[in-house]
Amino acid sequence: MTSDYDSLAQDFLTGLAPEERTKLYNDLLALEVVHKLNQHSTYYTFKNLKRAVHRHSERRKRTFRYMNSFNNELIIHQIHEQYFFKNKYCIHVYFNSQEYNYLFIERLLSKLKTPVSAPMRTFQEITV
């Protein structure tokens, strides 16, 4: 599964323009910080009683959307969910309309963090 994510991430990143890669990198860094803080936390609140009447309430906090030159689309939703009084945070990742887990975001971020190595030039000795 991780090799699939690696190849998908690499294919997606090769089609992105350098400005889009930079923007994606910054957005994923911000997303990583928020995810680390909230991934295992839930809390209870009695503040929003109107929403608590409904069994399930879901609100999108942020949405990131990227499309590369090969028309591959990456959509990331940061979502706040409420079940009665219990609140939690989650991330939904869609790549080409298929849902993936957070591991895909980690693979993208690791690919973006590794520097792109330019091919080394070989020099030939020229005698004059």
Summary of the structure (lengths in Angstrom):
residues: 128
radius of gyration: 20.3
end to end distance: 56.3
largest distance: 87.5
contacts: 290
relative contact order: 0.20
helix: 40%
strand: 30%
